[in-house]
Amino acid sequence: MSFFDAISLTFLPQLLFSLIILFQSNGNVSWDDISKLKVPLADQRIRYRDNPLTFGDLRLPKGSGPHPLAVVIHGGCWQSEYDLEYISHLSAALTKKGVATWTIEYRRIGDPGGGWTGTLEDVSNATDYVHTLAEKFPIDLNRVILIGHSAGGHMALWLAARKNVPKQSNLYRPSPLVVRGVIGLAAISDLRAYGQGSGSCNRSVAPLMGGTDHFAIANPIELLPLRVPVRLIHGTKDPIVPVEQSSRFAVEAVRKGDDARSLPIDGAGHFDVVAPFSPAWAVVERTIMEMVAK
């Protein structure tokens, strides 16, 4: 061993500790921190409907499988300027841990056909497309979960609630994909309450809903119970989606008989929960792996 190798081994733990302290002292993960990273490539990009924006990125772990699968839904206030690239780091990290990921893209507010009802139709179709994926790839349909961040968290919760959508709605699906559970990361779980806020993301609720009162069809908290386990991970310093969105949903879900837990992370912000390099990631990874375990 060279002198420099010895020095590296001696001081590496101290260096890592110093970096963690520096990261924590500099604040939370920002949009720029994660959006400027190089986007990890997917194994396959697959179109689930005949539209340039209706596709998903599939990532498969090594080995023969069958693998558990996470349907990953990005946020961005349901707006067209935000796409799936930033959440691809979460998907790639999970795939390295043995979880296949289907990271979906969909029409958003500002896209032709986006908003009401195209956005929800797209995420619904993308999720049910998992049946087709399982015919071609080693996916364990008994271990499929939904993961969504922010506005994507709203849609993940809504997808788990589709069986409760009124039958007269065109968003109703008689046999939606059966999932093992749903994980919301800084999830918007109550559209009605969130839409009353003054922020730019709060103001996106009205165009998402088509300017009308469709909350009984599209608002997760009004479609309880989900009848699947729900885990809501949320930073206590989230400036975009208040942590109360998760805590209130968990209380109401439990009241309706669901296995629901709010998992606040002290000091974490909005993007910490989707950044594999964040201290908050340990909670996210552990929660996901527990949900997909055999």
Phi and psi in degrees as a GROMACS rama.xvg file:
@    title "Ramachandran Plot"
@    xaxis  label "Phi"
@    yaxis  label "Psi"
@TYPE xy
-77.4026  166.309  SER-2
-58.5183  -41.9973  PHE-3
-69.8266  -34.8033  PHE-4
-63.3542  -42.698  ASP-5
-63.198  -42.9644  ALA-6
-61.577  -41.9086  ILE-7
-61.467  -45.2396  SER-8
-66.4746  -33.707  LEU-9
-70.1665  -41.6609  THR-10
-101.351  -5.11947  PHE-11
-59.5833  -47.7961  LEU-12
-58.2122  -40.6751  PRO-13
-65.1973  -38.2794  GLN-14
-64.0145  -44.9996  LEU-15
-62.5539  -42.8378  LEU-16
-61.5651  -41.3402  PHE-17
-63.9112  -38.5365  SER-18
-65.1501  -39.9078  LEU-19
-62.9202  -45.4417  ILE-20
-62.2419  -42.4046  ILE-21
-61.9181  -43.2536  LEU-22
-60.6465  -46.2399  PHE-23
-66.4221  -38.0078  GLN-24
-72.5916  -24.723  SER-25
-83.885  -2.61216  ASN-26
104.753  -166.131  GLY-27
-86.0933  166.608  ASN-28
-65.2353  130.912  VAL-29
-101.862  169.398  SER-30
-58.1551  -43.0892  TRP-31
-63.6906  -37.6445  ASP-32
-56.6261  -41.1369  ASP-33
-95.6225  -31.9013  ILE-34
-75.9718  -19.7455  SER-35
-87.4579  -6.67858  LYS-36
-70.4188  151.587  LEU-37
-64.5564  130.89  LYS-38
-76.3948  124.041  VAL-39
-69.3051  138.863  PRO-40
-72.2507  146.495  LEU-41
-89.3837  161.743  ALA-42
-69.6848  -42.0883  ASP-43
-148.065  142.327  GLN-44
-107.574  121.513  ARG-45
-126.008  132.416  ILE-46
-87.4357  127.669  ARG-47
-99.2147  -11.9164  TYR-48
-146.776  166.393  ARG-49
-86.2358  71.1533  ASP-50
-154.246  142.064  ASN-51
-58.9343  -22.159  PRO-52
-101.54  1.26364  LEU-53
-105.042  81.7601  THR-54
-144.867  169.472  PHE-55
-140.518  154.033  GLY-56
-101.544  120.851  ASP-57
-101.296  129.903  LEU-58
-125.194  130.576  ARG-59
-118.201  136.819  LEU-60
-69.4004  167.372  PRO-61
-71.203  153.346  LYS-62
105.629  168.103  GLY-63
-81.3027  -19.0048  SER-64
76.7971  -161.203  GLY-65
-71.5164  147.067  PRO-66
-102.982  147.213  HIS-67
-64.1108  155.008  PRO-68
-129.88  134.767  LEU-69
-109.632  122.725  ALA-70
-83.5486  115.53  VAL-71
-107.58  127.173  VAL-72
-121.929  117.831  ILE-73
-76.8954  159.791  HIS-74
-101.608  -149.273  GLY-75
116.424  29.3293  GLY-76
61.2609  24.4571  CYS-77
63.5022  16.1693  TRP-78
-95.6529  147.296  GLN-79
-67.033  -21.2368  SER-80
-73.7847  -10.8282  GLU-81
-114.429  129.849  TYR-82
-122.917  -165.501  ASP-83
-80.5855  -5.18784  LEU-84
-60.8376  -42.4791  GLU-85
-65.6438  -30.2471  TYR-86
-89.1695  -1.39233  ILE-87
-66.227  -24.5205  SER-88
-66.6746  -39.8496  HIS-89
-61.6192  -46.0535  LEU-90
-61.5192  -44.5912  SER-91
-65.1094  -38.6258  ALA-92
-64.546  -40.1415  ALA-93
-67.677  -38.7059  LEU-94
-62.8837  -36.5107  THR-95
-64.5705  -23.6781  LYS-96
-90.6043  2.75678  LYS-97
102.086  10.8694  GLY-98
-109.202  119.481  VAL-99
-66.1819  146.766  ALA-100
-130.385  137.546  THR-101
-119.368  96.1473  TRP-102
-94.3013  113.965  THR-103
-100.998  144.386  ILE-104
-108.161  157.348  GLU-105
-158.588  160.373  TYR-106
-69.0341  139.676  ARG-107
-125.813  174.627  ARG-108
-59.2576  125.259  ILE-109
105.524  -19.51  GLY-110
-90.637  147.366  ASP-111
-56.7571  123.031  PRO-112
86.5111  -3.41731  GLY-113
-80.2821  173.638  GLY-114
84.0177  -143.169  GLY-115
-85.4565  122.556  TRP-116
-109.894  8.70318  THR-117
-59.2896  -38.5398  GLY-118
-61.4302  -46.8796  THR-119
-71.8027  -34.1605  LEU-120
-62.2077  -40.8522  GLU-121
-65.8878  -48.1528  ASP-122
-66.4653  -29.2641  VAL-123
-67.7102  -47.1599  SER-124
-64.5576  -39.4565  ASN-125
-64.4067  -38.8893  ALA-126
-69.5124  -44.5335  THR-127
-68.6772  -18.8297  ASP-128
-66.2777  -12.9313  TYR-129
-56.6718  -32.7078  VAL-130
-58.0386  -42.1545  HIS-131
-68.7695  -40.6713  THR-132
-59.9511  -39.9576  LEU-133
-67.1087  -18.8139  ALA-134
-75.8961  -20.1796  GLU-135
-114.205  -23.1244  LYS-136
-128.694  154.701  PHE-137
-76.2921  76.4343  PRO-138
-111.555  134.252  ILE-139
-89.6553  104.237  ASP-140
-68.1575  -12.7085  LEU-141
-84.7018  -5.75608  ASN-142
-131.998  55.4847  ARG-143
-104.787  130.317  VAL-144
-125.727  163.381  ILE-145
-110.955  133.204  LEU-146
-129.666  127.988  ILE-147
-139.667  144.438  GLY-148
-111.752  128.426  HIS-149
60.0806  -118.6  SER-150
-62.4164  -30.6912  ALA-151
-67.0962  -28.3321  GLY-152
-66.7724  -39.1049  GLY-153
-55.8932  -45.8018  HIS-154
-72.2552  -33.1601  MET-155
-63.0666  -45.2693  ALA-156
-64.6367  -40.9572  LEU-157
-64.3706  -39.8478  TRP-158
-61.093  -38.3046  LEU-159
-69.0447  -19.491  ALA-160
-100.654  5.69617  ALA-161
-58.5376  -29.3168  ARG-162
-65.7761  -15.6989  LYS-163
-98.0542  -2.22581  ASN-164
-67.0443  136.192  VAL-165
-53.4037  137.258  PRO-166
-62.6849  -25.5824  LYS-167
-76.8494  -8.34477  GLN-168
-82.4931  144.812  SER-169
-72.2038  -7.05419  ASN-170
-89.3582  -6.2744  LEU-171
-69.8728  137.567  TYR-172
-126.679  120.359  ARG-173
-66.8731  -30.1734  PRO-174
-136.252  69.4113  SER-175
-68.2048  160.143  PRO-176
-53.6999  130.416  LEU-177
-80.1581  126.931  VAL-178
-118.848  154.477  VAL-179
-77.5771  -30.3111  ARG-180
-179.727  177.992  GLY-181
-137.148  139.576  VAL-182
-122.733  120.183  ILE-183
-100.813  128.403  GLY-184
-110.049  108.577  LEU-185
50.9347  45.0902  ALA-186
-75.8343  140.825  ALA-187
-85  106.217  ILE-188
-105.92  -14.7688  SER-189
-131.469  95.5953  ASP-190
-62.3696  -39.4251  LEU-191
-60.6975  -47.5462  ARG-192
-69.8816  -42.3087  ALA-193
-64.7798  -36.6168  TYR-194
-66.8199  -11.5419  GLY-195
-84.7287  -8.26491  GLN-196
-74.5261  168.259  GLY-197
-101.979  -4.18052  SER-198
-72.3534  165.864  GLY-199
-63.7827  -35.3347  SER-200
-71.0133  -39.1053  CYS-201
-58.6924  -38.9431  ASN-202
-71.2773  -9.26962  ARG-203
-78.7364  -13.7918  SER-204
-63.1556  -42.8359  VAL-205
-60.1355  -50.4165  ALA-206
-66.4982  -31.403  PRO-207
-60.2655  -40.0353  LEU-208
-84.7378  4.5332  MET-209
71.5002  19.628  GLY-210
75.1583  8.13823  GLY-211
-127.768  172.079  THR-212
-89.0244  89.3042  ASP-213
-108.826  21.1272  HIS-214
-60.5274  -34.0993  PHE-215
-65.5475  -17.7744  ALA-216
-99.5345  -30.7163  ILE-217
-119.793  -5.8441  ALA-218
-96.9465  113.256  ASN-219
-53.6709  -41.9078  PRO-220
-66.8458  -20.0698  ILE-221
-94.0196  1.84749  GLU-222
-114.98  12.9495  LEU-223
-68.6149  153.07  LEU-224
-86.6875  155.488  PRO-225
-85.0478  -29.1152  LEU-226
65.8785  23.9245  ARG-227
-138.926  155.615  VAL-228
-59.8201  140.564  PRO-229
-127.415  129.434  VAL-230
-125.476  126.813  ARG-231
-118.714  106.39  LEU-232
-101.128  126.758  ILE-233
-150.181  132.692  HIS-234
-75.0449  139.374  GLY-235
-73.646  -14.7969  THR-236
-109.204  28.4437  LYS-237
-71.5826  116.934  ASP-238
-88.1822  -6.15857  PRO-239
-103.633  -45.6901  ILE-240
-122.175  113.402  VAL-241
-59.4052  142.228  PRO-242
-60.7713  -22.175  VAL-243
-64.045  -23.0469  GLU-244
-58.3302  -37.2314  GLN-245
-81.7459  -44.6866  SER-246
-65.2996  -40.9581  SER-247
-68.1029  -39.3684  ARG-248
-62.7488  -42.9132  PHE-249
-62.0849  -42.803  ALA-250
-61.5649  -45.6711  VAL-251
-67.6594  -38.3836  GLU-252
-64.3635  -43.4207  ALA-253
-62.7533  -39.8835  VAL-254
-61.1117  -30.3605  ARG-255
-89.4309  3.31221  LYS-256
100.598  6.0235  GLY-257
-83.3759  155.532  ASP-258
-86.3554  90.1005  ASP-259
-128.243  140.033  ALA-260
-138.51  135.813  ARG-261
-94.9123  128.669  SER-262
-120.999  81.2552  LEU-263
-71.2581  141.713  PRO-264
-111.878  112.197  ILE-265
-60.867  124.889  ASP-266
85.2028  -7.86634  GLY-267
-79.8763  152.142  ALA-268
-104.143  -161.108  GLY-269
-71.5116  -36.9255  HIS-270
-100.769  -7.5322  PHE-271
-57.7215  -35.3774  ASP-272
-75.6259  -7.85819  VAL-273
-117.822  8.40677  VAL-274
-105.558  109.954  ALA-275
-61.632  -15.2099  PRO-276
-92.7883  1.52507  PHE-277
-89.0692  147.988  SER-278
-57.1633  -26.0309  PRO-279
-70.0923  -17.9585  ALA-280
-61.7045  -30.5526  TRP-281
-58.7199  -39.9951  ALA-282
-68.5433  -43.0694  VAL-283
-62.5279  -50.4299  VAL-284
-61.444  -45.6086  GLU-285
-61.4399  -41.5333  ARG-286
-65.3991  -41.519  THR-287
-65.8428  -46.8722  ILE-288
-64.757  -34.2253  MET-289
-65.7782  -36.2278  GLU-290
-72.9269  -31.0601  MET-291
-96.2855  -1.50627  VAL-292
-61.2934  148.394  ALA-293
